[in-house]
């Protein structure tokens, strides 16, 4: 499903070139559960942003679903993000002035979906994530766990094949974090490809496959012995 060949990314910082990623080769099969781990500044989030089509590599090739997406125009990348990828972030990235229901509905509005279908999907997602009684609440009226469930529901609004989670438990207490991981792993069990960036060894150990990044490169790639991930 995902194939990176020779991916590199360099940023200009204070007049100096910072090599955030260099010569990344990575293949992720449909239905895999992968964690990306490493110290701060190792390139984890940069890699996730490239996988999610939020950023472009400077060198190398990215193939998604068998198609070369490396040099696609921005509007085509935006369409692919909407249709194929769901994002879950540490800080939720909910729109403060919108209710939980409206935040979940937002990707469907942007995609031009029929209002009746939007309402049906929003109602179903509110029920699935136990948010019916919070539908009209804004983010500042929700707990951290509720905000993250709204963010996950929003990520699933377009039925994406890939879920990218960047430190999804980083802003939550341990118990709530475990609940959020159980929700994400439930989506993986239903067939979604799940890629989680985390600095937490306990969270990373839950995945079937673990990448370890150091200084912008992949220093380790190991699969759990009981792995049944798709190949």
N, C-alpha and C positions, 0 to 999 in steps of 0.2 A: 504493500500500500504506500509506504514512504521509503524513498531511497535518496540519500545524500551522497554525493561523490566529490571529494576535494573541496568541501565548503570552507571558505575563509571570510572573516569579517574584521575590518579594521576601522577604528574610530580616531578622529583627531581630537586630542585633549591637551589644551594648553600649548598648542604648537607642536606637540609630539604625537606620533602614531602609536596607538594602543591596539595590539593584536588580540582582539577579544576571542576569536576562533581561528584555528589554523588547521587546514587539511583534515576536515571531519568527514569520515566515511561512516554511514549508518544506514541500516535497513531495518524497518519495522513492519512486521506482517500484520495483516488485518486481524483484529481481535486480540492483539498482544496487550499486556499490562507491564509497563516499563517505568521505572523511576530513574531520575537523573539527579545525581548527588555530587557534592563537592564543596569546597570552601567558598566563601564570598569572593567574587571576582574571578571564579574559575570558568565562567562562560555559560553557566546553566541557563540563565534567563535569556541571554542573547540567542542561544540555540533554540529555546522554546519559541521566541519571537519569530525566528526564521521558519521553524516548523509550522507556526500558525499564520504565516504570510503577513505578519505585522511589520516585518523588516526584510530587507533583501541582502543576500550574500554579495560580497565583492568578487569572489572567485568560486568556481565549482558549479555543480548542477544539482537541482532539486527536482525529483520526479514524484508526483503525487497521483496515486491511482493509475500509474503507467504513463502519465502525461508530463512532459517537461513544463514546469511552471516558473522556471528561473527568470525569464525575461518577459512574462506576461504584463500587459498594461495594468495600471492601478485599478481600473474599474472591473477588470476580469478577476483580479486577485480579491477584490471586495466581494464579488459574487461567490467565488469559491469559499471564502471564509464564512459567508452567510449560510451556504448550503451544506458544507462538509465538516465544519469545525465549531466546537463549543468551547468557550473559555471560562475558567474559574480562577479567580485571582485572590490573593491574600487579603486585599483591602476591599473586596466585593465589587467595587466599581459600579455601584447602583446609582441611578439618577436621584439626587436627594429630594427633589420636589415631586417625584412620581410615587404613586402607591406601589405596593408589592405587585398587584395585578398588572398595573401599567408598565412596570419594569419588565415583567415576564413577557408582556405583549410586544415590547419595543422591537425586537428583531423581526417579528412578523409584520409590523407596520412598515419597517424599512424595506422588507421584501415585497410589499404591495399585496399581501395576502387578503383575501376576502374577509370583511369584518365578522361575518357569521362564523367562519372557520377559526378566526382568531379567538373569538369568545369561547368556542368549544374547546380549543386547545388550552387556553388560559384556565378555564374551569377544571379541566382534567389535570393540569399540572398543579394547581393549587391543592386539589384533593390528594394527588400522589405524594406531595411533599408535606402534607399536614398543615397547610397554610390557609385553609378556608376562612378561619376567623381572623386572619391578618391581611386579608385581601385589600382592604382600604387603608391600611397603615403605611405611612412613609418609613423610609429606612431608619430615621432617628427615633422611631417608635417601636423598633424591633430589636431583639437581642442579637448578639453576634451570630449565634447558630441559625437564627431565623433569617438573618441577612444572607448567610452563605447558602441556605436552602433556596431562597429567592434567586440568588445568583446561579445556582445549579439548574433550577427550573428554567430560567432564562436561557442558559446555555443549551438546554435540551429542546427549546421551543421549535427549532427547525429540524429536529431528528438527525443530528449530525452523526457521522460515522466515527469521528475522532473527538476525544475530549482532552484538552490540554489544561492542566491544573498547576498553577504557579504558587507554591507554598500555601495550599488551600486550608491548612490548619494553623498557619503561623499567627493568626490573630485571635485564636480561640483557646479556651482552656482545654485540658487534656480530654475530659469526658466528651465535650462537644466536638472536639477534633476527631475522636474515635467515631462518633455518630456520622460526621460528614464523610469520613473515609468509607464507612459502610455504605452510604448512599452512592458514592462514586463507584465503589466496587460492585454494587448491585447493577449499575449501568454497564460496567464491563461484562458482568455475567450475562447480560442480555445481548452481548455481541459488539459493544463499542470498543474501539481501540482507546486505551487509557494511558496517558503519559503524564507523570507527576514529577515536578521539580520540588525537591525538599532538601533541607539541611538536617532533618530529624532522622537519625538512623532507624528509629522504631517505625516511622512511617515508610521509609525506604525499604525496610526488610519485608514489608507486606507484599511488595510487587513480585511478579514471577521472574522479572529480569531487571538487573540494576546496572546502570552506567555510572562510572566514577570519572569526573572531570577534574583536571588539574591544568592551570595556566592555558586555558583555551583549547585543550586537546582531550581526547578520550583516553584515560589512563587504565581503565578497566571496563570489562563488559562480561557480566556473569549471569547465568540463569540458575534459578533455584532448582534443586534436584527433582522436586515434585512438579516441575513446570509442565503444564499441558497447553501452553500458548500455541496459537496457530503458526504454521510455518508455510 
